[in-house]
Amino acid sequence: MNRNIVVTGGSGGIGRALAERFLSEGDYVFLSYLTNEASAREIVSSSPGGMCGAGRLDLSDKDSIASFIEEADRFFIGRERILINNAGISFSSPLISMAPGDIERLVSVNLTGTMILTSRMLAGMNGTSGSGIINITSVWGERAASCESVYAASKAGLEAFTRSLAKELTESGIRVNAIAAGFIDTPMNSMYSQRERDDFTDLLSVKRAGTPSDLASAASFLASEESSYINGQILHVDGGYDL
């Protein structure tokens, strides 16, 4: 297809699946990493020559955001792009036990930094089929979850951002949608015991944890012309958790 795809948090489980899915569809992919540069470079080296690039991005640092966008601009052929805001962090903790710095960083990365990156990336989008925004959020943005209050608030904000930005960009032709992920089998969720995982998956109609590929398939659909009549929506990829 030869679209230009930006994937933040592209070196982790979900991000890697997103990058590899779009590369398999013939797209150019520029992904970000924060600490796992080795994984990012592995994705780049294993992709077809010149199809994938990577740059460091700290969403809590405005200078890092600016540098990342400059790198992406140099990498891509043409300026139209689809931005997939996947990077995020999580602290599972009672609110009373969270340090102010942890609260600030979580909101800065998951919400504030994502909004700043998106605002600056919009300059490279012109409303063609090769431009759009997909935000990866969480079911906790809509459902109550003990020990996830700050994380849930950041994801709820990202969902509101998705809907309002879609409305704002109506005349530009740039579509904005989000994917609300359920329990996905990634390193980020490795903190949970097998018993906790089983208790959660028992609540699901499909009776299994999701995979990064499940989210990548949904993102591929939202980035395609097959979803051209979908805008400002939150697509739940959660194994039937909301049923």
C-alpha positions as CSV (number, residue, x, y, z in Angstrom):
1,M,0.0,0.0,0.0
2,N,3.0,2.3,0.6
3,R,1.3,4.4,3.3
4,N,3.3,6.2,6.0
5,I,2.6,4.8,9.4
6,V,3.9,6.3,12.7
7,V,3.7,3.9,15.6
8,T,4.6,5.2,19.1
9,G,5.8,2.6,21.6
10,G,6.7,0.4,18.7
11,S,9.3,-1.7,20.4
12,G,6.9,-3.4,22.9
13,G,4.4,-6.2,22.5
14,I,1.5,-4.3,21.0
15,G,3.7,-1.8,19.2
16,R,5.8,-4.4,17.6
17,A,2.7,-6.3,16.4
18,L,1.4,-3.0,14.9
19,A,4.7,-2.3,13.1
20,E,5.0,-5.8,11.7
21,R,1.4,-5.8,10.5
22,F,1.7,-2.6,8.5
23,L,5.1,-3.6,7.2
24,S,3.6,-6.9,5.9
25,E,1.0,-4.8,4.1
26,G,3.7,-2.9,2.2
27,D,3.6,0.3,4.3
28,Y,6.5,2.5,5.4
29,V,6.7,2.5,9.2
30,F,8.5,4.8,11.6
31,L,8.3,3.6,15.2
32,S,9.4,5.0,18.5
33,Y,11.1,3.4,21.5
34,L,12.0,4.8,24.9
35,T,14.4,2.3,26.5
36,N,14.2,-0.8,24.4
37,E,16.3,0.3,21.5
38,A,17.5,-3.2,20.8
39,S,14.0,-4.4,20.0
40,A,13.3,-1.4,17.8
41,R,16.5,-1.9,15.8
42,E,15.7,-5.6,15.4
43,I,12.4,-4.7,13.8
44,V,14.1,-2.2,11.5
45,S,16.8,-4.7,10.5
46,S,14.4,-7.5,9.8
47,S,12.1,-5.4,7.6
48,P,12.5,-4.9,3.9
49,G,15.3,-2.4,3.1
50,G,14.3,1.2,3.7
51,M,10.7,0.4,4.8
52,C,11.2,0.9,8.5
53,G,12.9,3.4,10.7
54,A,13.0,4.1,14.5
55,G,13.6,7.0,16.8
56,R,13.7,7.6,20.5
57,L,10.7,9.3,22.0
58,D,9.9,10.3,25.6
59,L,6.3,11.7,25.6
60,S,7.0,13.5,28.9
61,D,9.7,15.6,27.2
62,K,8.6,18.3,24.7
63,D,12.1,18.4,23.2
64,S,12.1,14.7,22.6
65,I,8.7,15.0,20.9
66,A,10.0,17.7,18.6
67,S,13.1,15.6,17.7
68,F,11.1,12.5,17.0
69,I,8.8,14.4,14.6
70,E,11.9,15.8,12.8
71,E,13.2,12.3,12.4
72,A,9.9,11.0,11.1
73,D,9.8,13.9,8.6
74,R,13.2,13.0,7.2
75,F,12.3,9.3,7.0
76,F,9.0,9.4,5.1
77,I,8.5,9.7,1.4
78,G,5.8,12.3,1.2
79,R,4.2,13.9,4.3
80,E,0.8,12.1,4.5
81,R,0.8,9.8,7.5
82,I,-1.3,7.7,9.8
83,L,-0.4,8.2,13.4
84,I,-1.0,5.4,15.9
85,N,-0.7,6.6,19.4
86,N,0.2,3.4,21.2
87,A,2.9,4.4,23.7
88,G,1.8,4.4,27.3
89,I,2.7,3.4,30.8
90,S,0.8,1.9,33.7
91,F,1.1,2.0,37.5
92,S,-1.3,-0.4,39.3
93,S,-1.5,1.0,42.8
94,P,-3.9,2.5,45.3
95,L,-4.0,6.2,44.7
96,I,-2.9,7.0,48.3
97,S,0.3,5.0,47.6
98,M,1.3,6.8,44.4
99,A,4.0,9.5,44.6
100,P,3.0,12.8,43.0
101,G,5.8,12.3,40.4
102,D,4.3,9.0,39.3
103,I,0.9,10.5,38.9
104,E,2.4,13.4,36.8
105,R,4.4,11.1,34.6
106,L,1.6,8.7,33.9
107,V,-0.7,11.5,32.8
108,S,2.1,13.2,30.9
109,V,2.9,10.2,28.9
110,N,-0.5,8.7,28.4
111,L,-2.4,11.9,27.7
112,T,-0.6,15.2,27.6
113,G,2.4,14.1,25.6
114,T,0.2,12.2,23.2
115,M,-1.9,15.3,22.6
116,I,1.2,17.4,22.0
117,L,2.7,14.8,19.6
118,T,-0.6,14.6,17.7
119,S,-1.0,18.4,17.4
120,R,2.5,18.7,15.9
121,M,2.0,15.7,13.6
122,L,-1.1,17.1,12.1
123,A,1.0,19.5,10.0
124,G,2.0,16.4,7.9
125,M,-1.6,15.3,7.3
126,N,-3.8,16.6,4.5
127,G,-7.0,14.5,4.7
128,T,-6.1,12.0,2.0
129,S,-6.7,8.3,2.5
130,G,-3.1,8.1,3.7
131,S,-3.8,10.4,6.7
132,G,-5.5,9.6,10.0
133,I,-5.1,9.1,13.7
134,I,-5.7,5.9,15.8
135,N,-5.4,6.1,19.6
136,I,-4.8,2.9,21.6
137,T,-6.7,3.2,24.8
138,S,-8.1,0.8,27.4
139,V,-11.4,-0.6,28.7
140,W,-10.4,1.0,32.0
141,G,-11.1,4.3,30.4
142,E,-14.8,3.5,30.7
143,R,-15.0,0.9,33.4
144,A,-14.2,1.2,37.1
145,A,-11.0,-0.6,38.2
146,S,-9.5,-0.7,41.7
147,C,-5.9,0.5,41.9
148,E,-6.1,1.9,38.3
149,S,-7.7,5.3,39.0
150,V,-4.9,7.5,37.5
151,Y,-4.4,5.2,34.5
152,A,-8.1,5.0,33.9
153,A,-8.4,8.8,34.1
154,S,-5.6,9.2,31.5
155,K,-7.3,6.7,29.2
156,A,-10.7,8.3,29.6
157,G,-9.1,11.6,28.7
158,L,-7.7,10.0,25.6
159,E,-11.1,8.7,24.5
160,A,-12.6,12.2,25.0
161,F,-9.7,13.6,23.0
162,T,-10.5,11.1,20.2
163,R,-14.1,12.1,19.9
164,S,-13.6,15.8,20.1
165,L,-10.6,15.9,17.7
166,A,-12.6,13.9,15.2
167,K,-15.3,16.6,15.4
168,E,-12.7,19.3,15.1
169,L,-11.1,17.8,12.0
170,T,-14.4,17.1,10.2
171,E,-13.7,19.5,7.3
172,S,-10.1,18.3,6.9
173,G,-11.1,14.8,6.1
174,I,-8.8,13.4,8.7
175,R,-10.5,10.6,10.7
176,V,-9.8,10.0,14.3
177,N,-10.7,6.7,16.1
178,A,-9.5,4.7,19.0
179,I,-9.1,1.1,20.0
180,A,-10.0,0.2,23.6
181,A,-7.9,-2.8,24.5
182,G,-9.0,-5.4,27.0
183,F,-6.6,-7.8,28.7
184,I,-3.8,-8.3,26.2
185,D,-1.0,-10.8,26.8
186,T,2.0,-8.5,26.8
187,P,5.0,-7.9,29.1
188,M,3.2,-5.0,30.6
189,N,0.6,-7.4,32.1
190,S,3.2,-9.9,33.3
191,M,2.8,-8.5,36.8
192,Y,-0.4,-10.5,37.2
193,S,-0.3,-14.0,38.6
194,Q,-1.8,-16.9,36.6
195,R,-4.7,-17.0,39.1
196,E,-5.4,-13.3,38.5
197,R,-5.2,-13.8,34.7
198,D,-7.6,-16.8,34.9
199,D,-10.1,-14.9,37.0
200,F,-10.2,-12.1,34.5
201,T,-10.4,-14.2,31.4
202,D,-13.3,-16.2,33.0
203,L,-15.3,-12.9,32.7
204,L,-14.8,-12.8,28.9
205,S,-17.1,-14.4,26.4
206,V,-14.1,-15.7,24.4
207,K,-12.4,-17.1,27.5
208,R,-8.9,-16.1,26.6
209,A,-6.5,-13.1,26.9
210,G,-6.2,-11.0,23.8
211,T,-3.0,-11.0,21.7
212,P,-1.1,-8.0,20.2
213,S,-2.1,-9.4,16.8
214,D,-5.8,-8.9,17.8
215,L,-5.2,-5.2,18.2
216,A,-3.0,-5.0,15.1
217,S,-5.9,-6.5,13.0
218,A,-8.3,-3.8,14.4
219,A,-5.8,-1.0,13.6
220,S,-5.2,-2.3,10.1
221,F,-9.0,-2.1,9.5
222,L,-9.3,1.4,11.0
223,A,-6.4,2.6,8.8
224,S,-7.9,1.2,5.7
225,E,-10.5,2.6,3.2
226,E,-12.8,-0.2,4.4
227,S,-13.4,1.9,7.5
228,S,-13.9,5.2,5.6
229,Y,-17.4,5.6,7.1
230,I,-16.1,5.3,10.7
231,N,-15.0,8.4,12.6
232,G,-14.8,9.4,16.2
233,Q,-15.5,5.9,17.5
234,I,-14.0,3.8,20.2
235,L,-13.7,0.2,18.9
236,H,-13.5,-2.3,21.8
237,V,-11.2,-5.2,21.3
238,D,-11.8,-6.8,24.7
239,G,-13.0,-10.4,24.2
240,G,-16.6,-9.5,25.1
241,Y,-15.8,-7.9,28.4
242,D,-18.6,-5.3,27.9
243,L,-21.3,-7.9,27.3
